[in-house]
Amino acid sequence: MPSRQAARPAARAVSWPWLDRAGRLSRFKLAVFLLALAPGLWFTAAYALDRLGAKPLTAYLHAMGDWSVRFLILSLAITPMRRIANAPKLILVRRMLGLTALAYALFHFTLYIADQKFDLARVASEIIFRIYLTIGFAGLLGLVVLGITSTDGMIRRLGKAWPRLHRLVYPLTALALLHFFLQSKIDVSNPVYWSGLFLALMGWRLMHRFKVPTAPLPLLGLSVAAGLATAGLEALWYALATGVPASAVLSANLDFAYDVRPAWWVFATVILIVPLNLWQNRTASGGTGSAAKGSVGRPARA
């Protein structure tokens, strides 16, 4: 008869974010994990040392919200970059980046509660009556749902419903960006830039859906379209929010005397993928040729 100790199931090993599925240290995952921690640690230290200006807590909570949006956009960039740069290893950190975005969003909300002196009744009323807080809180709840259902166990349990559920990340990102716009008040350069990158990522997914090849020329077209869409978005926002004529905002994109508008930064960011893709295509072609020479006489695998 087997002993009771032998009958017990083995304890499940803790799945640390820097380990691969075999439980071994992944240097790539560890590097991404440390980079994900870096902004939070930097701003926490700056807050502790009173280096965040006249309203340190407000600056602290805004910074955590900004980084939540950035990590959310980075998580959405994983799938396109896997194909554009032919880097399948990137998939190892997609879940980590998504959960990092959730962690920063939760910390952002916690700091907001602290900023309201932990008056939960006031927090609730603010969320109900201030539209930008309503939008932000709705986005946070959605990210919590996606975070809870991101485990391997939930993926198995939900089956075919899991991909449909996690497509909610696209409207949730749009909500997060709208919240970013509304709380930025006058200067919306940062939310415009990150919204432009979001539009570029959605543009790539549209290209992929219609089987447009991930090649240098279509990607060049994507970078131009993303820059133009960003300029249009900025002009529309200022026209609706402040009454500034859209033509004046659009013309500001051609005036470099004071600053460079977000549309140009989006264009410059997205166009970097063109030489990357070109280099990867040449590398892959060379690798394919070498592989073909070394595999003469071997049967091809399906």
BELPECOR-V283968 format. One record per residue. N is the residue number from 1. SS is DSSP state (~ for helix, > for strand, _ for the rest). D_CENTER is the distance of its C-alpha to the mean C-alpha in Angstrom with 1 decimal. Layout:
n ss d_center
N SS D_CENTER
N SS D_CENTER
//
This chain:
n ss d_center
1 _ 54.2
2 _ 50.7
3 _ 50.1
4 ~ 47.8
5 ~ 45.6
6 ~ 45.2
7 ~ 44.5
8 _ 41.4
9 _ 38.1
10 _ 36.4
11 _ 33.9
12 _ 30.3
13 _ 28.8
14 _ 25.9
15 _ 22.6
16 _ 21.2
17 _ 17.6
18 _ 19.3
19 > 21.6
20 _ 21.6
21 _ 23.0
22 _ 26.5
23 _ 26.1
24 _ 26.3
25 > 24.4
26 _ 21.5
27 ~ 21.3
28 ~ 18.0
29 ~ 16.4
30 ~ 18.4
31 ~ 17.2
32 ~ 13.4
33 ~ 14.5
34 ~ 16.5
35 ~ 13.9
36 ~ 11.7
37 ~ 14.9
38 ~ 16.0
39 ~ 14.6
40 ~ 15.9
41 ~ 19.1
42 ~ 19.6
43 ~ 19.4
44 ~ 21.5
45 ~ 24.1
46 ~ 24.1
47 ~ 24.7
48 ~ 27.4
49 _ 29.1
50 _ 29.0
51 _ 27.2
52 _ 24.9
53 _ 27.6
54 _ 29.8
55 _ 27.4
56 ~ 25.6
57 ~ 24.3
58 ~ 22.9
59 ~ 21.2
60 ~ 19.9
61 ~ 18.4
62 ~ 16.8
63 ~ 15.3
64 ~ 13.8
65 ~ 12.4
66 ~ 11.0
67 ~ 9.2
68 ~ 7.9
69 ~ 6.3
70 ~ 5.2
71 ~ 4.0
72 ~ 2.4
73 ~ 2.1
74 ~ 3.2
75 ~ 3.9
76 ~ 5.0
77 ~ 6.6
78 ~ 8.6
79 ~ 11.1
80 ~ 12.0
81 ~ 12.4
82 ~ 14.5
83 ~ 16.8
84 ~ 16.9
85 _ 17.5
86 _ 19.3
87 _ 17.5
88 ~ 17.7
89 ~ 17.2
90 ~ 13.4
91 ~ 13.4
92 ~ 14.7
93 ~ 11.6
94 ~ 9.2
95 ~ 10.7
96 ~ 10.7
97 ~ 7.1
98 ~ 6.9
99 ~ 10.2
100 ~ 9.4
101 ~ 7.2
102 ~ 10.4
103 ~ 12.7
104 ~ 11.8
105 ~ 12.1
106 ~ 15.4
107 ~ 16.6
108 ~ 16.0
109 ~ 18.1
110 ~ 20.7
111 ~ 21.2
112 ~ 21.7
113 ~ 24.4
114 ~ 25.9
115 ~ 26.0
116 _ 28.0
117 _ 30.4
118 _ 29.4
119 _ 31.2
120 ~ 29.5
121 ~ 31.7
122 ~ 30.6
123 ~ 26.9
124 ~ 27.5
125 ~ 29.5
126 ~ 27.0
127 ~ 24.3
128 ~ 26.9
129 ~ 28.3
130 _ 25.5
131 ~ 23.3
132 ~ 20.2
133 ~ 20.5
134 ~ 21.2
135 ~ 18.0
136 ~ 15.9
137 ~ 17.9
138 ~ 17.6
139 ~ 13.8
140 ~ 14.2
141 ~ 16.8
142 ~ 14.8
143 ~ 12.0
144 ~ 15.1
145 ~ 16.6
146 ~ 13.7
147 ~ 13.8
148 ~ 17.6
149 _ 17.7
150 _ 15.4
151 _ 18.5
152 ~ 20.7
153 ~ 23.5
154 ~ 21.7
155 ~ 20.6
156 ~ 24.4
157 ~ 25.6
158 ~ 23.6
159 _ 24.3
160 ~ 23.7
161 ~ 22.4
162 ~ 19.3
163 ~ 17.5
164 ~ 18.6
165 ~ 17.3
166 ~ 13.8
167 _ 13.7
168 ~ 13.5
169 ~ 9.7
170 ~ 10.2
171 ~ 12.8
172 ~ 11.1
173 ~ 8.2
174 ~ 11.3
175 ~ 13.1
176 ~ 10.7
177 ~ 11.0
178 ~ 14.7
179 ~ 15.1
180 ~ 13.7
181 ~ 16.3
182 ~ 19.1
183 ~ 19.0
184 _ 18.9
185 _ 22.5
186 _ 23.9
187 _ 21.6
188 _ 18.4
189 ~ 17.6
190 ~ 14.3
191 ~ 13.0
192 ~ 14.7
193 ~ 13.0
194 ~ 9.3
195 ~ 10.8
196 ~ 12.5
197 ~ 9.6
198 ~ 8.5
199 ~ 12.2
200 ~ 12.4
201 ~ 10.0
202 ~ 12.1
203 ~ 15.1
204 ~ 14.7
205 ~ 14.6
206 ~ 17.7
207 ~ 19.3
208 ~ 18.8
209 ~ 20.3
210 _ 23.3
211 _ 23.7
212 _ 23.3
213 _ 23.5
214 _ 20.6
215 _ 23.1
216 ~ 23.4
217 ~ 25.1
218 ~ 22.7
219 ~ 19.7
220 ~ 21.8
221 ~ 22.3
222 ~ 18.6
223 ~ 18.1
224 ~ 21.1
225 ~ 20.1
226 ~ 16.7
227 ~ 18.7
228 ~ 21.3
229 ~ 19.0
230 ~ 17.4
231 ~ 20.9
232 ~ 22.0
233 ~ 19.3
234 ~ 20.3
235 ~ 23.9
236 ~ 23.7
237 ~ 22.0
238 ~ 24.7
239 ~ 27.4
240 ~ 26.6
241 ~ 25.8
242 _ 28.4
243 _ 30.8
244 _ 30.3
245 _ 31.3
246 ~ 28.6
247 ~ 30.9
248 ~ 30.9
249 ~ 27.1
250 ~ 27.0
251 ~ 29.9
252 ~ 28.2
253 _ 25.8
254 _ 29.0
255 _ 30.2
256 _ 29.0
257 _ 31.6
258 _ 29.4
259 _ 25.7
260 _ 23.4
261 _ 21.5
262 ~ 17.8
263 ~ 18.7
264 ~ 20.1
265 ~ 17.2
266 ~ 14.9
267 ~ 17.8
268 ~ 18.2
269 ~ 14.7
270 ~ 14.7
271 ~ 18.4
272 ~ 17.8
273 ~ 16.9
274 ~ 20.4
275 ~ 22.5
276 ~ 20.1
277 ~ 20.7
278 ~ 24.4
279 ~ 24.8
280 ~ 23.3
281 ~ 25.6
282 ~ 28.6
283 ~ 27.9
284 ~ 27.6
285 ~ 30.8
286 ~ 32.6
287 ~ 31.5
288 ~ 32.6
289 ~ 35.9
290 ~ 36.5
291 ~ 35.6
292 ~ 38.0
293 ~ 40.8
294 ~ 40.4
295 _ 40.4
296 _ 43.6
297 _ 45.5
298 _ 42.7
299 _ 41.8
300 _ 38.3
301 _ 36.0
302 _ 34.5
//
